[in-house]
Structures are given as structure tokens and as C-alpha cells.
């Protein structure tokens, strides 16, 4: 006598444990993915909208072997305070001078000439960036 074992009809008694686990993983993945997209969007918006300071290096003049005159224009909210970072570069691209310029004035536009001291003759100057505090 041989015993014949019949299986249950498929789909009749609900989902299997594997199907339930797969569904949970998809839901968790979708929630985490949506949270990541929202977080990246928030940081991006905050970076763009939260910028209170912008600046432009108008011109520079290598006035001597040990300094560079930099004409800097800063635009900001009237109550914003912070600093801009400038650097002077030698012919080979190496940094020969570095200066942080603070601005605390209650004005929305600051136009000033700044002297950056150098350790060797500079050939150029650049604005690295500005930070509001």
C-alpha cells in the first residue's frame, strides 16, 4: 500500500511566509527610500535658500613680493555676519598666502580692498568661499 500525499491547493489559504517577508521588505525599502529622498531634498533646499552671503573677487593686484591687494565685494542680509576666505597662489599653483576676512557691518553690500600677506611672490588670488555665522 502506498500513501499518496496531496498538497493544498495554491492560493487558497493565504500567502506563504516567504511572500509575506518579501512584501515587508518592499514596504520597508520604499519607506526608507522616500525618507532618503526627502532628506536630500531638504538639505538641498536649505543650502540654496539658506545662503545669506555671496561674494565676488572683483580684481587683484600683486603690489609687492610679499602681498596682494584683493578687491572684494560681499552681498548679504543686513543682519548677517560671517567671513570670506581668500588665498594667494604662486606661479606653480602652490598657496603662498591665506586670509579670512570678517564682516560684521550692518550693510547689505560691502565693497573693500583687502591685503593678503604672502610668503613668496604671488601670481594670482582667489576667493575660496564665504560663510555666514
C-alpha positions in Angstrom: 0.0 0.0 0.0 1.4 3.3 -1.0 0.4 6.5 0.5 -0.3 9.4 -1.8 0.2 12.8 -0.3 -1.7 15.6 -1.8 -0.7 19.2 -1.4 -3.0 22.0 -0.6 -4.4 24.0 -3.5 -2.2 27.0 -4.2 -3.5 30.4 -3.3 -6.4 29.1 -1.3 -5.0 29.6 2.2 -3.3 33.0 2.0 0.3 33.9 1.3 3.2 31.9 2.2 5.8 33.1 4.8 8.3 33.9 2.0 5.7 36.1 0.2 4.8 38.0 3.5 8.5 38.6 4.2 9.1 39.9 0.6 6.2 42.2 1.0 7.5 43.6 4.3 11.0 44.1 2.8 9.5 46.0 -0.1 7.5 48.3 2.2 10.5 49.0 4.5 12.6 49.7 1.4 10.0 52.1 0.0 9.7 53.9 3.3 13.5 54.2 3.7 13.9 55.3 0.1 11.2 58.0 0.4 12.8 59.2 3.7 16.2 59.5 2.0 14.8 61.4 -1.0 13.0 63.8 1.4 16.2 64.3 3.5 18.3 65.1 0.4 15.7 67.5 -0.9 15.5 69.3 2.5 19.3 69.7 2.7 19.4 70.9 -0.9 16.7 73.4 -0.3 18.3 74.6 3.0 21.7 75.0 1.2 20.2 77.1 -1.6 17.6 79.1 0.3 19.8 79.4 3.5 22.7 81.1 1.8 22.8 84.6 3.3 26.2 85.6 1.9 27.7 85.8 -1.5 30.8 87.4 -2.6 32.8 88.2 -5.7 36.5 88.8 -6.2 36.4 91.9 -8.4 40.2 92.2 -9.1 43.5 91.6 -7.5 46.9 93.4 -7.8 50.3 91.9 -6.9 51.5 95.1 -5.3 54.8 93.7 -3.9 56.6 90.4 -3.5 55.1 89.9 0.0 51.5 90.9 -0.6 48.5 91.0 -2.9 45.7 93.6 -2.8 42.3 92.0 -3.4 39.1 93.9 -4.2 36.2 92.0 -2.6 32.5 92.7 -2.9 30.2 90.9 -0.4 26.4 90.8 -0.7 24.4 89.6 2.3 21.4 90.2 4.5 21.8 93.4 6.6 21.9 91.4 9.9 24.2 88.6 8.6 27.7 88.3 9.9 30.5 85.9 8.8 33.7 85.7 6.9 35.2 85.1 3.5 38.4 83.1 2.8 40.9 84.4 0.3 44.2 82.8 -0.8 47.1 83.9 -2.9 48.8 81.5 -5.3 52.3 81.3 -6.7 53.2 80.5 -10.4 53.3 76.8 -9.7 49.8 76.8 -8.1 51.0 76.5 -4.5 49.4 78.6 -1.8 51.6 81.4 -0.6 49.0 83.4 1.3 45.8 82.9 3.1 43.4 85.2 4.9 39.9 85.1 6.4 38.1 88.5 6.1 35.4 89.1 8.7 32.4 91.3 8.0 30.1 92.4 10.8 28.9 95.7 9.2 25.1 96.3 9.2 25.0 96.7 5.4 23.7 94.5 2.6 26.7 95.3 0.3 30.3 95.6 1.5 33.0 96.7 -1.0 36.5 96.7 0.3 40.2 96.2 -0.7 42.0 93.6 1.5 45.7 93.0 1.7 46.8 89.3 1.8 50.3 88.8 3.1 52.4 86.2 1.1 55.4 84.1 1.9 56.6 84.4 -1.8 55.6 86.4 -4.9 52.1 85.6 -5.8 50.8 85.5 -9.4 47.0 85.2 -8.6 44.4 85.4 -5.9 41.2 83.6 -5.5 38.1 83.6 -3.3 37.6 80.2 -1.7 34.1 80.9 -0.3 32.1 82.8 2.3 30.3 81.5 5.4 27.5 83.2 7.4 27.5 82.9 11.2 
